[in-house]
Amino acid sequence: MSRRPRRNHSPAFKAKVALAAIRGEKTLAELAEQFDVHPNQFTQWRTQLLEGASGVFGAAAAVDPAPAVDVKTLHAKIGELTLENDFLAGALGKAGLLPSAGR
């Protein structure tokens, strides 16, 4: 007896199957035959859908916004890096490794 290779179902397919199971128009055996999925899988997907349904109406909106950027710290870092670049450019110019263009 050969085994069927493992299948990965898309989220859209899982939602479609779970909604069909919630509707209750057909038995799990009929749905299993229609969608070619094991009845236990229907139960798992239906449970996941029912548990996650509350997130659709607002829980996801409570996600923390991006942290505020400290502008003073960024300006200080820019100044520090500019000073360092100017110093290194001057040192390289004096050593003859960098042509001093307008400095």
ChimeraX attribute file (.defattr): number of C-alpha atoms within 10 A of each C-alpha:
attribute: neighborCount
match mode: 1-to-1
recipient: residues
	/A:1	3
	/A:2	4
	/A:3	5
	/A:4	6
	/A:5	6
	/A:6	6
	/A:7	7
	/A:8	6
	/A:9	9
	/A:10	9
	/A:11	10
	/A:12	9
	/A:13	11
	/A:14	18
	/A:15	15
	/A:16	15
	/A:17	21
	/A:18	21
	/A:19	16
	/A:20	17
	/A:21	20
	/A:22	16
	/A:23	8
	/A:24	10
	/A:25	10
	/A:26	13
	/A:27	11
	/A:28	19
	/A:29	13
	/A:30	12
	/A:31	19
	/A:32	18
	/A:33	11
	/A:34	11
	/A:35	13
	/A:36	10
	/A:37	16
	/A:38	13
	/A:39	17
	/A:40	11
	/A:41	15
	/A:42	23
	/A:43	16
	/A:44	12
	/A:45	19
	/A:46	21
	/A:47	14
	/A:48	14
	/A:49	16
	/A:50	13
	/A:51	10
	/A:52	12
	/A:53	11
	/A:54	11
	/A:55	12
	/A:56	9
	/A:57	9
	/A:58	9
	/A:59	11
	/A:60	10
	/A:61	10
	/A:62	8
	/A:63	8
	/A:64	7
	/A:65	7
	/A:66	6
	/A:67	6
	/A:68	6
	/A:69	8
	/A:70	8
	/A:71	9
	/A:72	9
	/A:73	10
	/A:74	11
	/A:75	11
	/A:76	11
	/A:77	12
	/A:78	12
	/A:79	12
	/A:80	11
	/A:81	12
	/A:82	12
	/A:83	12
	/A:84	12
	/A:85	12
	/A:86	11
	/A:87	12
	/A:88	13
	/A:89	17
	/A:90	16
	/A:91	13
	/A:92	14
	/A:93	15
	/A:94	12
	/A:95	10
	/A:96	10
	/A:97	10
	/A:98	13
	/A:99	13
	/A:100	12
	/A:101	6
	/A:102	4
	/A:103	7
